């Protein structure tokens, strides 16, 4: 185990050193969060109404411009990291350092899945529910971060906290190569002690849920060939053709690959006399009903909880692909995307710390979530360097879909949890 992670595990497992309930300073923090609710909601509306689909580079930059003064008035130094070299807008980083404090990396993003041509563009409030593109994933999470830091400042506690807020501009569609688009986030992880991810908080079995693990996302493409010929010869010396070979492969994947925490998906298939596929979003084929298919293509993804699980899954897939039907051939290619975030003892200790915060705030119990139910995210790129928690952001529904919502009544509790956790991790 990394020495830094081992030290943190011991530190987080130690007694908290105060009676149950909130100190006077913590009560000030909670009061500050609640007193600024209208301000937080107004900022959320402003952010949502500015489109920042990943490929709307100007829109992503405008979100950064909106947020810069919010962080600066709290006393954080702010910088912009351009990412033109990977075709993305850039990242916004806001920092406040304090000698001797635990160094905490707060992760969120500026972009959403809703591009400028999406019909879903506007913030709409109905009672305590707000609907809008990115309202939960992740603009509500950014507002939670700001609310927590503002409350710490109001209580005079921010001066003792060491925080780096890292807002990527391309979480939904990372620029390539990843080695460049996530270089600065990884560098930040190497000089911090722990990470808090402000993606939308999940709800499992009716409980607020935090995850200490999340799965990877790796894409694959299959290119299959057969011997074209008249259909009357199929399987009788003419071979089985590309379509039967592709069907054999993906069905064997379906039957033999499943195991806990692994999902395997076939998302796109085309086959015929000819077939072609672009980067993985469009495929086409042509042929006749009496011709054995000469070419077939397929694409999909794999999601795993550990690097070891990913590697042995890929090896099993290669072995299945290599066992060809008569007069066919096939090749499979993999492209790594998001790495996995495997649960660790240090992340478990961090979760236990948040459970104590939650209890002292008098909130309903927190649940530790099933990592198989959590998609890939930016925190996964830093998981090998430091422990973390996933889902510290807003509480909502329908992320990535038209009609996405957030529960406005839950913005304050989320900010209270985050602020007190940062305070207690920073030391009294």
Secondary structure, DSSP 8 states (H G I E B T S, - for coil): --HHHHHHHHHHHS---S-SS--HHHHHHHHHHHHTHHHHHHHHHHHHTS--BTT-HHHHHHHHHHHHHHHHTTT-EEEEEEEGGGTEEEEEEEEE--TTS-EEEEEEES-BS--TT-S----EEETTEEE-TTIIIIIIHHHHHHHHHHHHHHTT-GGG-EEEEEEES-SSS--SSHHHHTHHHHHHHHT-SEEEE-S-BEEETTEEEEBS-B--EEEEEEEEEE---BGGGTTTTS--HHHHHHHHHHHHHHHH---TT-EEEEEEEEEESEEEE-SSS-EEEE--TTB---EEEEEEEEE-SSHHHHHHHHHHHHHHHTS--TTEEEEEEEEEEE--B---HHHHHHHHHHHHHHHHTT----EE--GGGS---GGGGTTTTSEEEE--S-BEE-TTSTT-EEEGGGHHHHHHHHHHHHHHHH--
